[in-house]
C-alpha cells in the first residue's frame, strides 16, 4: 500500500486576518472609546494623584462644619439644608397614575379621534383624557 501525504494549504494567521479587514462602525466607536479612556487614565496618573481617590480626604474643620450646624443658622435654613440631603422622590409608575378602561365609542367619534391622531400625532388616550378634563372644568355640578 502506498503512503498518502496530505498537504495542508497555508492559512493566514487569524490575528492578521482580523487586522486587515475593514472595521465596522461599532468597532470604530468602541476603539475610539477605549482610546479615550486610556488617555484619561494616563492624564489622571500623570497628575498630582488627587483625582485617583473617589472621596478626597477633607480636613476636620470642613467635615465638622458640615455635620454640626452653627448657632447662627435659622430654622428655615436648617429645613432647607435637611431637604437638600434627602433623596429625591421616586417618580410614580404609569400604572400608579392611570387606570385601564375598555369602552365603546360611536363610529363617528372613533373616526374623528383617529383623524386627530393621524394629523397631529396625539395618542387616542391623551386626546380622551384632555377632552374629559376640559369637560369637567366647564361643568358645574
One Martini backbone bead per residue (centre of mass of N, CA, C, O) as a GRO file, in nm:
protein
  141
    1UNK     BB    1   0.096   0.037   0.021
    2UNK     BB    2   0.057   0.361  -0.015
    3UNK     BB    3   0.154   0.667   0.080
    4UNK     BB    4  -0.007   0.937   0.223
    5UNK     BB    5  -0.013   1.282   0.147
    6UNK     BB    6  -0.084   1.574   0.332
    7UNK     BB    7  -0.159   1.896   0.212
    8UNK     BB    8  -0.163   2.195   0.360
    9UNK     BB    9  -0.290   2.488   0.351
   10UNK     BB   10  -0.214   2.803   0.386
   11UNK     BB   11  -0.294   3.006   0.650
   12UNK     BB   12  -0.381   3.273   0.781
   13UNK     BB   13  -0.347   3.462   1.033
   14UNK     BB   14  -0.604   3.553   1.234
   15UNK     BB   15  -0.489   3.822   1.343
   16UNK     BB   16  -0.435   3.949   1.054
   17UNK     BB   17  -0.717   3.917   0.932
   18UNK     BB   18  -0.857   4.112   1.127
   19UNK     BB   19  -0.671   4.362   1.066
   20UNK     BB   20  -0.735   4.383   0.745
   21UNK     BB   21  -1.007   4.444   0.796
   22UNK     BB   22  -1.281   4.628   0.804
   23UNK     BB   23  -1.433   4.826   1.021
   24UNK     BB   24  -1.687   4.885   1.199
   25UNK     BB   25  -1.859   5.128   1.354
   26UNK     BB   26  -1.860   4.994   1.631
   27UNK     BB   27  -1.555   4.936   1.644
   28UNK     BB   28  -1.466   5.229   1.615
   29UNK     BB   29  -1.609   5.342   1.865
   30UNK     BB   30  -1.477   5.153   2.069
   31UNK     BB   31  -1.183   5.231   2.011
   32UNK     BB   32  -1.221   5.529   2.083
   33UNK     BB   33  -1.313   5.483   2.373
   34UNK     BB   34  -1.064   5.332   2.474
   35UNK     BB   35  -0.863   5.556   2.409
   36UNK     BB   36  -0.990   5.771   2.589
   37UNK     BB   37  -0.963   5.615   2.857
   38UNK     BB   38  -0.655   5.592   2.849
   39UNK     BB   39  -0.594   5.896   2.845
   40UNK     BB   40  -0.735   5.964   3.112
   41UNK     BB   41  -0.563   5.778   3.288
   42UNK     BB   42  -0.292   5.913   3.223
   43UNK     BB   43  -0.366   6.192   3.330
   44UNK     BB   44  -0.420   6.102   3.621
   45UNK     BB   45  -0.137   5.982   3.673
   46UNK     BB   46   0.024   6.255   3.600
   47UNK     BB   47  -0.083   6.385   3.820
   48UNK     BB   48  -0.125   6.437   4.174
   49UNK     BB   49  -0.359   6.197   4.257
   50UNK     BB   50  -0.643   6.313   4.352
   51UNK     BB   51  -0.823   6.177   4.121
   52UNK     BB   52  -0.806   5.872   4.224
   53UNK     BB   53  -0.981   5.959   4.455
   54UNK     BB   54  -1.318   5.957   4.511
   55UNK     BB   55  -1.268   6.047   4.829
   56UNK     BB   56  -1.166   6.311   4.954
   57UNK     BB   57  -0.982   6.434   5.201
   58UNK     BB   58  -1.079   6.608   5.483
   59UNK     BB   59  -1.091   6.827   5.701
   60UNK     BB   60  -1.219   6.867   6.013
   61UNK     BB   61  -1.355   7.142   5.960
   62UNK     BB   62  -1.532   7.064   5.722
   63UNK     BB   63  -1.692   6.828   5.854
   64UNK     BB   64  -1.798   6.984   6.104
   65UNK     BB   65  -1.961   7.203   5.953
   66UNK     BB   66  -2.153   6.995   5.810
   67UNK     BB   67  -2.266   6.845   6.076
   68UNK     BB   68  -2.260   7.112   6.254
   69UNK     BB   69  -2.459   7.351   6.326
   70UNK     BB   70  -2.473   7.664   6.368
   71UNK     BB   71  -2.624   7.911   6.563
   72UNK     BB   72  -2.686   8.119   6.316
   73UNK     BB   73  -2.893   7.933   6.219
   74UNK     BB   74  -3.193   7.891   6.101
   75UNK     BB   75  -3.466   7.696   6.063
   76UNK     BB   76  -3.498   7.743   5.760
   77UNK     BB   77  -3.210   7.657   5.686
   78UNK     BB   78  -3.231   7.371   5.807
   79UNK     BB   79  -3.461   7.272   5.625
   80UNK     BB   80  -3.315   7.311   5.358
   81UNK     BB   81  -3.077   7.124   5.422
   82UNK     BB   82  -3.248   6.866   5.477
   83UNK     BB   83  -3.381   6.858   5.189
   84UNK     BB   84  -3.109   6.827   5.031
   85UNK     BB   85  -3.036   6.536   5.168
   86UNK     BB   86  -3.265   6.417   5.045
   87UNK     BB   87  -3.399   6.207   4.851
   88UNK     BB   88  -3.553   6.177   4.577
   89UNK     BB   89  -3.844   6.130   4.449
   90UNK     BB   90  -4.029   5.895   4.313
   91UNK     BB   91  -4.153   5.821   4.020
   92UNK     BB   92  -4.438   5.733   3.909
   93UNK     BB   93  -4.596   5.498   3.768
   94UNK     BB   94  -4.820   5.461   3.523
   95UNK     BB   95  -5.016   5.265   3.686
   96UNK     BB   96  -5.045   5.471   3.935
   97UNK     BB   97  -5.196   5.706   3.746
   98UNK     BB   98  -5.347   5.485   3.575
   99UNK     BB   99  -5.636   5.354   3.404
  100UNK     BB  100  -5.791   5.087   3.263
  101UNK     BB  101  -6.020   5.120   2.977
  102UNK     BB  102  -6.320   4.986   2.843
  103UNK     BB  103  -6.483   5.115   2.549
  104UNK     BB  104  -6.741   5.277   2.367
  105UNK     BB  105  -6.764   5.414   2.040
  106UNK     BB  106  -6.855   5.586   1.806
  107UNK     BB  107  -6.773   5.584   1.482
  108UNK     BB  108  -6.745   5.888   1.456
  109UNK     BB  109  -6.556   5.941   1.701
  110UNK     BB  110  -6.336   5.742   1.622
  111UNK     BB  111  -6.264   5.878   1.352
  112UNK     BB  112  -6.184   6.156   1.471
  113UNK     BB  113  -5.957   6.053   1.655
  114UNK     BB  114  -5.786   5.926   1.429
  115UNK     BB  115  -5.741   6.191   1.278
  116UNK     BB  116  -5.592   6.335   1.505
  117UNK     BB  117  -5.363   6.134   1.523
  118UNK     BB  118  -5.261   6.166   1.227
  119UNK     BB  119  -5.222   6.480   1.221
  120UNK     BB  120  -5.075   6.523   1.534
  121UNK     BB  121  -4.981   6.262   1.710
  122UNK     BB  122  -5.206   6.200   1.915
  123UNK     BB  123  -5.306   6.012   2.143
  124UNK     BB  124  -5.603   5.882   2.231
  125UNK     BB  125  -5.580   5.899   2.542
  126UNK     BB  126  -5.501   6.200   2.546
  127UNK     BB  127  -5.754   6.311   2.411
  128UNK     BB  128  -5.959   6.206   2.617
  129UNK     BB  129  -5.838   6.331   2.872
  130UNK     BB  130  -5.859   6.627   2.777
  131UNK     BB  131  -6.165   6.634   2.722
  132UNK     BB  132  -6.252   6.560   3.012
  133UNK     BB  133  -6.112   6.789   3.157
  134UNK     BB  134  -6.264   7.020   3.014
  135UNK     BB  135  -6.548   6.926   3.091
  136UNK     BB  136  -6.510   6.935   3.408
  137UNK     BB  137  -6.442   7.240   3.418
  138UNK     BB  138  -6.721   7.345   3.296
  139UNK     BB  139  -6.868   7.181   3.489
  140UNK     BB  140  -7.146   7.235   3.706
  141UNK     BB  141  -7.290   7.067   3.985
   0.00000   0.00000   0.00000
